Amino acid sequence: MNKALYIALSFLISTSVFGQKKADVTFSVRGNCGMCEEKIEAAYDVKGIVSADYDLEHEEMHVVYKTKYFNCIMCVQRLAANVGYDTQDVKANDDVYNELADCCKYRTSEQKKSCSGNH
């Protein structure tokens, strides 16, 4: 009887430890400069995000997240959109985008060219 209880208990513990699934995704996020990079990465400093790294040169975001907290890739992309940055699938709200510093605005080629890249 004790052996069956031990096996059941071991199964429950291993399920809770190993049952936390993680997803590893990469997607595009528009940005212009180091200030954009900092703001985008800061948006991913939330519970459920294991790691997040933004590659400014390639405009790509690499995120590892716990599926317990984010049930779809759109939810993960929305974190960048919530601070003003369009992703490949989620467009930032125009009001939030318009609050970005002028050099961080990327929706027109003139704005992209005006960014010095250093802040």
C-alpha positions in Angstrom: 0.0 0.0 0.0 2.8 2.4 0.9 4.5 1.7 -2.5 1.3 2.6 -4.4 1.0 5.8 -2.4 4.7 6.7 -3.0 4.3 6.1 -6.8 1.1 8.2 -6.9 2.8 11.0 -5.0 5.9 10.9 -7.2 3.7 11.1 -10.3 1.9 14.2 -9.0 5.1 15.9 -8.1 6.7 15.2 -11.4 3.6 16.3 -13.3 3.6 19.7 -11.5 7.3 20.2 -12.0 7.5 19.0 -15.6 4.0 20.0 -16.6 5.0 23.7 -16.9 5.3 23.9 -20.7 7.4 26.5 -22.3 7.2 27.9 -25.8 10.1 29.3 -27.8 9.1 31.8 -30.5 10.7 34.4 -32.7 8.7 37.1 -34.5 9.2 40.5 -36.0 8.8 43.8 -34.1 9.4 47.2 -35.6 11.9 49.5 -33.9 14.5 52.1 -34.7 17.0 52.6 -32.0 18.5 51.6 -28.7 15.7 53.4 -26.8 13.2 51.3 -28.7 15.2 48.1 -27.9 15.1 49.0 -24.2 11.4 49.7 -24.2 10.5 46.6 -26.1 12.6 44.3 -23.8 11.2 46.0 -20.7 7.7 45.2 -21.9 8.6 41.5 -21.6 9.7 41.8 -17.9 6.5 40.2 -16.7 5.5 37.0 -15.0 5.4 34.1 -17.4 8.2 35.3 -19.6 11.3 33.2 -19.1 13.6 35.2 -21.4 13.2 37.9 -24.0 15.8 39.4 -26.4 15.2 41.9 -29.1 17.6 42.1 -32.1 17.3 45.7 -33.3 19.3 45.1 -36.5 17.0 42.4 -37.7 13.9 43.7 -35.9 13.3 40.3 -34.4 12.1 39.4 -30.9 13.0 36.0 -29.4 10.8 35.0 -26.4 10.6 31.9 -24.2 7.4 31.9 -22.2 5.3 29.7 -20.0 2.1 28.6 -21.8 0.4 28.6 -18.4 0.5 32.4 -18.5 0.2 33.1 -22.3 -2.1 30.7 -24.2 -1.2 32.1 -27.7 1.5 33.8 -29.6 -0.7 36.8 -30.2 -0.8 37.3 -26.4 2.9 37.4 -26.4 3.1 39.8 -29.3 0.6 42.1 -27.7 3.1 42.9 -25.0 5.2 44.8 -27.6 2.1 46.4 -29.2 0.9 47.6 -25.8 4.0 49.9 -25.6 3.7 51.2 -29.2 5.6 48.7 -31.4 3.9 46.8 -34.2 4.6 43.1 -34.5 4.1 40.8 -37.5 0.6 40.0 -36.3 -0.4 42.8 -33.9 -0.5 46.5 -34.7 0.0 48.9 -31.8 -2.8 51.2 -31.0 -2.3 54.6 -32.8 -2.6 56.6 -29.6 0.1 54.6 -27.9 2.3 54.7 -31.1 1.9 58.5 -31.3 3.3 58.8 -27.7 6.6 57.3 -28.8 9.5 59.7 -29.1 9.8 61.1 -32.6 12.9 59.2 -33.3 11.2 55.9 -32.3 8.4 56.3 -34.8 8.9 53.8 -37.6 5.7 53.7 -39.7 7.0 56.0 -42.5 10.4 55.8 -44.2 11.1 59.5 -43.3 10.8 58.7 -39.6 12.9 55.6 -39.9 15.7 57.6 -41.6 15.6 60.4 -38.9 16.6 58.1 -36.1 20.2 58.6 -35.0 20.1 55.2 -33.2 21.8 56.5 -30.0 19.9 57.7 -27.0 
